[in-house]
Amino acid sequence: MENNIKKIRVGGASGYDVLIGSQILGDTGAYLGGIFSPCKVALITDDIVDKLYSDVVLSSLKAHGFECIKYVFENGEKSKNIGLYAQILEFLAQNGLTRSDKIIALGGGVTGDLAGFVAASYLRGVDYVQIPTTLLAQIDSSVGGKTGLDLPQGKNLVGAIYRPKLVLCDVALLNTLPADVLACGKGELAKYAILDRAVYDLVLNNAPILDLVFACVGYKAKIVDMDEHEHGERRLLNLGHTPAHAIERLSGYTILHGVAVSMGLGLILKASKNLGYITDSQLLDMQGVIEKLVGKVSCPYTIEQIIDNTLTDKKREGKDINLVLVRGVGDCFIQKMPFNGLIDCFL
């Protein structure tokens, strides 16, 4: 195994490690062997990632004494549904997976959310490992234990917070990402740049990708340690996400999550300026960092359409919704807003 691994602990002594390095996927079996005894491992992945990386992971696992089975599903947000979830549960049961066995989520955010929720609920919970293969999954969705499924009414309306036992981030995998998937991750990276001055400065200074992943995971770990179940500070990580989820749904999920987040960030920055929290100069500076990462993006939907599609957002509380607003880089806060006042602050 490589020695140049960066490690972040999430959740303290009873938590889990996030390992970040380059060219470490082939050592998957050794990393799992360091925390688990040989057992049966169910690898859950999508059809694109399967062709790229499954053989490497399975070969390493088998070399370290693990028995392996594999479930492959069609890539895309559309697969985060209850029907596929049930099919995977049946697959695990048919293959005799027990409580002492493990699940690996190999892929992007959809795979991590889906496989994580399977792990949380199969036999009332089995251990699982996240191996994120996209930038978005490495800096965000694989860390923190959020798992879930979509319903026709909205994103992530079914789910659980269930900790992985290990997160293994190989930044070399990002070299194979298509441009649109990389842009998706950079939209989420823009969120972290607004939340955390350290990430903002790294982006401005064109830092290496490993340093960016490490900084984002470090920020998220700190927030999750304070508020694992999203009752307070963890809601800050929803910056840009309330309008983003509406944009995704309006597009039929043809607009990727991170790109929608970059659009949502633009709308939130405009609302923050309209409400008097930031100046024109601050707005332009932060918009510049978003454009540096994802280019110029414009939302194809009206504010009215977006607000109508936030009615089933999980951040809604009765007639109000919690928005994350901005006072400056590294200075974001949560404000409860009435639905009937949302249009005015965005226009």
DOVODO-943485 format. One record per residue (C-alpha): x, y, z. Coordinates in steps of 0.05 Angstrom, whole numbers, padded with zeros to 5 digits, always signed. Example, Ala and Ser with C-alpha at 12.3 -4.5 7.8 and 13.67 -1.06 7.14 Angstrom:
<markols>
MARKOL      u      v      w
MARKOL +00246 -00090 +00156
MARKOL +00273 -00021 +00143
</markols>
This chain:
<markols>
MARKOL      u      v      w
MARKOL +00000 +00000 +00000
MARKOL +00022 +00071 -00014
MARKOL +00048 +00113 +00043
MARKOL +00026 +00181 +00016
MARKOL -00046 +00173 +00041
MARKOL -00082 +00231 +00074
MARKOL -00130 +00208 +00128
MARKOL -00189 +00244 +00160
MARKOL -00227 +00215 +00218
MARKOL -00302 +00227 +00218
MARKOL -00342 +00217 +00282
MARKOL -00286 +00211 +00333
MARKOL -00263 +00146 +00365
MARKOL -00326 +00108 +00345
MARKOL -00326 +00137 +00274
MARKOL -00291 +00118 +00209
MARKOL -00232 +00139 +00167
MARKOL -00233 +00174 +00099
MARKOL -00170 +00155 +00062
MARKOL -00149 +00200 +00005
MARKOL -00093 +00184 -00044
MARKOL -00075 +00168 -00115
MARKOL -00070 +00100 -00148
MARKOL -00097 +00064 -00087
MARKOL -00157 +00028 -00116
MARKOL -00116 -00035 -00127
MARKOL -00103 -00039 -00053
MARKOL -00177 -00043 -00035
MARKOL -00171 -00114 -00007
MARKOL -00113 -00094 +00038
MARKOL -00151 -00034 +00066
MARKOL -00213 -00076 +00080
MARKOL -00170 -00131 +00108
MARKOL -00144 -00081 +00158
MARKOL -00213 -00072 +00189
MARKOL -00252 -00135 +00171
MARKOL -00240 -00210 +00175
MARKOL -00249 -00247 +00109
MARKOL -00323 -00253 +00092
MARKOL -00372 -00246 +00035
MARKOL -00373 -00177 +00002
MARKOL -00428 -00151 -00043
MARKOL -00402 -00100 -00093
MARKOL -00457 -00053 -00117
MARKOL -00441 -00010 -00177
MARKOL -00470 +00019 -00241
MARKOL -00458 -00005 -00312
MARKOL -00407 +00049 -00330
MARKOL -00364 +00042 -00268
MARKOL -00369 -00033 -00272
MARKOL -00331 -00034 -00338
MARKOL -00277 +00012 -00312
MARKOL -00262 -00011 -00241
MARKOL -00299 -00073 -00217
MARKOL -00245 -00122 -00239
MARKOL -00191 -00083 -00202
MARKOL -00231 -00082 -00137
MARKOL -00255 -00154 -00141
MARKOL -00186 -00180 -00157
MARKOL -00157 -00144 -00097
MARKOL -00212 -00168 -00051
MARKOL -00205 -00240 -00072
MARKOL -00130 -00237 -00063
MARKOL -00142 -00219 +00010
MARKOL -00190 -00275 +00024
MARKOL -00257 -00242 +00011
MARKOL -00313 -00279 -00026
MARKOL -00347 -00232 -00075
MARKOL -00414 -00223 -00109
MARKOL -00433 -00164 -00154
MARKOL -00497 -00126 -00171
MARKOL -00495 -00079 -00230
MARKOL -00551 -00028 -00245
MARKOL -00564 +00024 -00299
MARKOL -00527 +00089 -00285
MARKOL -00564 +00153 -00270
MARKOL -00608 +00187 -00219
MARKOL -00668 +00148 -00244
MARKOL -00641 +00086 -00210
MARKOL -00648 +00116 -00141
MARKOL -00718 +00086 -00135
MARKOL -00755 +00039 -00090
MARKOL -00763 -00014 -00144
MARKOL -00688 -00022 -00155
MARKOL -00676 -00018 -00080
MARKOL -00722 -00078 -00070
MARKOL -00688 -00117 -00126
MARKOL -00620 -00108 -00093
MARKOL -00647 -00131 -00026
MARKOL -00674 -00194 -00059
MARKOL -00607 -00205 -00094
MARKOL -00571 -00202 -00027
MARKOL -00620 -00250 +00006
MARKOL -00616 -00299 -00053
MARKOL -00540 -00299 -00046
MARKOL -00542 -00311 +00028
MARKOL -00511 -00246 +00052
MARKOL -00509 -00247 +00129
MARKOL -00499 -00194 +00182
MARKOL -00425 -00210 +00186
MARKOL -00416 -00197 +00111
MARKOL -00403 -00129 +00078
MARKOL -00428 -00084 +00022
MARKOL -00384 -00039 -00021
MARKOL -00413 +00021 -00058
MARKOL -00368 +00031 -00119
MARKOL -00388 +00093 -00159
MARKOL -00415 +00162 -00155
MARKOL -00468 +00194 -00111
MARKOL -00526 +00153 -00137
MARKOL -00489 +00088 -00122
MARKOL -00469 +00112 -00053
MARKOL -00539 +00135 -00034
MARKOL -00572 +00071 -00060
MARKOL -00522 +00020 -00034
MARKOL -00517 +00058 +00032
MARKOL -00592 +00054 +00043
MARKOL -00591 -00020 +00024
MARKOL -00537 -00030 +00077
MARKOL -00576 +00010 +00128
MARKOL -00638 -00032 +00120
MARKOL -00617 -00102 +00099
MARKOL -00620 -00147 +00161
MARKOL -00631 -00081 +00200
MARKOL -00561 -00059 +00181
MARKOL -00497 -00089 +00153
MARKOL -00428 -00057 +00148
MARKOL -00411 -00020 +00084
MARKOL -00353 +00016 +00051
MARKOL -00356 +00075 +00004
MARKOL -00309 +00077 -00056
MARKOL -00330 +00141 -00091
MARKOL -00308 +00147 -00164
MARKOL -00332 +00218 -00180
MARKOL -00309 +00285 -00155
MARKOL -00378 +00300 -00126
MARKOL -00379 +00234 -00088
MARKOL -00308 +00242 -00063
MARKOL -00317 +00313 -00035
MARKOL -00388 +00306 -00010
MARKOL -00437 +00249 -00016
MARKOL -00393 +00192 +00007
MARKOL -00378 +00227 +00073
MARKOL -00427 +00238 +00129
MARKOL -00471 +00176 +00125
MARKOL -00530 +00204 +00086
MARKOL -00564 +00150 +00045
MARKOL -00630 +00152 +00007
MARKOL -00678 +00143 -00050
MARKOL -00720 +00190 -00092
MARKOL -00795 +00190 -00099
MARKOL -00834 +00220 -00158
MARKOL -00850 +00278 -00111
MARKOL -00778 +00296 -00098
MARKOL -00705 +00278 -00083
MARKOL -00681 +00239 -00023
MARKOL -00750 +00234 +00010
MARKOL -00733 +00164 +00035
MARKOL -00669 +00149 +00071
MARKOL -00627 +00142 +00133
MARKOL -00563 +00168 +00164
MARKOL -00520 +00106 +00168
MARKOL -00444 +00110 +00176
MARKOL -00398 +00073 +00129
MARKOL -00340 +00036 +00161
MARKOL -00289 +00065 +00111
MARKOL -00287 +00114 +00054
MARKOL -00233 +00103 +00002
MARKOL -00220 +00162 -00045
MARKOL -00172 +00149 -00104
MARKOL -00165 +00216 -00139
MARKOL -00132 +00182 -00199
MARKOL -00201 +00156 -00217
MARKOL -00223 +00228 -00232
MARKOL -00179 +00227 -00294
MARKOL -00229 +00182 -00329
MARKOL -00290 +00225 -00316
MARKOL -00328 +00254 -00375
MARKOL -00329 +00330 -00378
MARKOL -00402 +00335 -00356
MARKOL -00392 +00290 -00295
MARKOL -00329 +00329 -00275
MARKOL -00368 +00394 -00282
MARKOL -00421 +00364 -00237
MARKOL -00369 +00354 -00182
MARKOL -00341 +00423 -00192
MARKOL -00411 +00452 -00178
MARKOL -00409 +00419 -00110
MARKOL -00337 +00443 -00101
MARKOL -00363 +00514 -00113
MARKOL -00410 +00504 -00054
MARKOL -00351 +00487 -00009
MARKOL -00312 +00547 -00035
MARKOL -00368 +00593 -00011
MARKOL -00375 +00556 +00056
MARKOL -00300 +00553 +00072
MARKOL -00247 +00606 +00060
MARKOL -00192 +00553 +00057
MARKOL -00226 +00518 -00002
MARKOL -00240 +00586 -00035
MARKOL -00166 +00604 -00032
MARKOL -00145 +00535 -00058
MARKOL -00191 +00544 -00118
MARKOL -00163 +00614 -00132
MARKOL -00092 +00586 -00128
MARKOL -00106 +00527 -00175
MARKOL -00089 +00476 -00121
MARKOL -00080 +00402 -00140
MARKOL -00143 +00360 -00139
MARKOL -00118 +00318 -00080
MARKOL -00112 +00380 -00037
MARKOL -00181 +00404 -00058
MARKOL -00213 +00336 -00040
MARKOL -00176 +00335 +00026
MARKOL -00199 +00406 +00044
MARKOL -00272 +00393 +00026
MARKOL -00274 +00327 +00064
MARKOL -00240 +00361 +00124
MARKOL -00293 +00416 +00125
MARKOL -00350 +00366 +00119
MARKOL -00321 +00321 +00173
MARKOL -00318 +00380 +00221
MARKOL -00391 +00397 +00207
MARKOL -00415 +00325 +00212
MARKOL -00378 +00316 +00278
MARKOL -00417 +00375 +00306
MARKOL -00485 +00355 +00278
MARKOL -00489 +00286 +00248
MARKOL -00565 +00284 +00244
MARKOL -00575 +00352 +00212
MARKOL -00609 +00390 +00268
MARKOL -00564 +00451 +00264
MARKOL -00497 +00465 +00231
MARKOL -00501 +00408 +00181
MARKOL -00557 +00445 +00146
MARKOL -00504 +00493 +00121
MARKOL -00483 +00438 +00073
MARKOL -00549 +00449 +00038
MARKOL -00524 +00516 +00010
MARKOL -00553 +00523 -00060
MARKOL -00590 +00456 -00055
MARKOL -00661 +00480 -00044
MARKOL -00666 +00512 -00113
MARKOL -00619 +00459 -00142
MARKOL -00665 +00401 -00125
MARKOL -00724 +00438 -00157
MARKOL -00682 +00450 -00219
MARKOL -00663 +00377 -00224
MARKOL -00735 +00355 -00217
MARKOL -00759 +00406 -00269
MARKOL -00708 +00380 -00318
MARKOL -00728 +00307 -00308
MARKOL -00658 +00298 -00278
MARKOL -00625 +00314 -00345
MARKOL -00588 +00371 -00309
MARKOL -00536 +00338 -00265
MARKOL -00537 +00351 -00190
MARKOL -00474 +00392 -00185
MARKOL -00492 +00435 -00245
MARKOL -00559 +00448 -00213
MARKOL -00523 +00466 -00148
MARKOL -00482 +00518 -00185
MARKOL -00546 +00548 -00212
MARKOL -00576 +00545 -00142
MARKOL -00515 +00580 -00114
MARKOL -00525 +00636 -00163
MARKOL -00597 +00645 -00141
MARKOL -00579 +00643 -00067
MARKOL -00524 +00694 -00076
MARKOL -00573 +00740 -00112
MARKOL -00624 +00731 -00055
MARKOL -00569 +00745 -00004
MARKOL -00553 +00810 -00040
MARKOL -00626 +00829 -00047
MARKOL -00636 +00819 +00027
MARKOL -00576 +00863 +00043
MARKOL -00528 +00809 +00068
MARKOL -00474 +00818 +00015
MARKOL -00451 +00876 -00029
MARKOL -00448 +00879 -00105
MARKOL -00373 +00870 -00100
MARKOL -00379 +00807 -00057
MARKOL -00431 +00780 -00105
MARKOL -00385 +00789 -00165
MARKOL -00325 +00758 -00129
MARKOL -00364 +00696 -00109
MARKOL -00397 +00690 -00177
MARKOL -00327 +00693 -00207
MARKOL -00304 +00633 -00167
MARKOL -00366 +00593 -00188
MARKOL -00352 +00611 -00261
MARKOL -00279 +00592 -00253
MARKOL -00301 +00523 -00233
MARKOL -00361 +00509 -00277
MARKOL -00363 +00565 -00329
MARKOL -00423 +00609 -00342
MARKOL -00488 +00572 -00328
MARKOL -00558 +00601 -00332
MARKOL -00620 +00570 -00301
MARKOL -00672 +00552 -00355
MARKOL -00730 +00559 -00306
MARKOL -00767 +00617 -00275
MARKOL -00766 +00632 -00201
MARKOL -00840 +00616 -00198
MARKOL -00828 +00547 -00227
MARKOL -00771 +00534 -00179
MARKOL -00810 +00556 -00118
MARKOL -00870 +00513 -00138
MARKOL -00823 +00454 -00140
MARKOL -00796 +00465 -00070
MARKOL -00863 +00447 -00038
MARKOL -00841 +00376 -00025
MARKOL -00769 +00394 -00007
MARKOL -00746 +00357 +00056
MARKOL -00722 +00423 +00086
MARKOL -00793 +00449 +00088
MARKOL -00826 +00461 +00155
MARKOL -00900 +00474 +00149
MARKOL -00909 +00541 +00112
MARKOL -00835 +00557 +00118
MARKOL -00770 +00531 +00088
MARKOL -00699 +00535 +00114
MARKOL -00653 +00571 +00066
MARKOL -00578 +00576 +00073
MARKOL -00559 +00648 +00058
MARKOL -00491 +00683 +00052
MARKOL -00458 +00742 +00088
MARKOL -00390 +00728 +00057
MARKOL -00341 +00673 +00040
MARKOL -00339 +00627 +00100
MARKOL -00398 +00664 +00132
MARKOL -00463 +00627 +00115
MARKOL -00524 +00620 +00159
MARKOL -00593 +00587 +00161
MARKOL -00655 +00630 +00157
MARKOL -00727 +00606 +00160
MARKOL -00766 +00638 +00103
MARKOL -00841 +00637 +00091
MARKOL -00860 +00609 +00023
MARKOL -00902 +00669 +00007
MARKOL -00841 +00714 +00012
MARKOL -00792 +00673 -00029
MARKOL -00807 +00704 -00097
MARKOL -00792 +00774 -00071
MARKOL -00722 +00756 -00045
MARKOL -00702 +00721 -00110
MARKOL -00725 +00774 -00159
</markols>
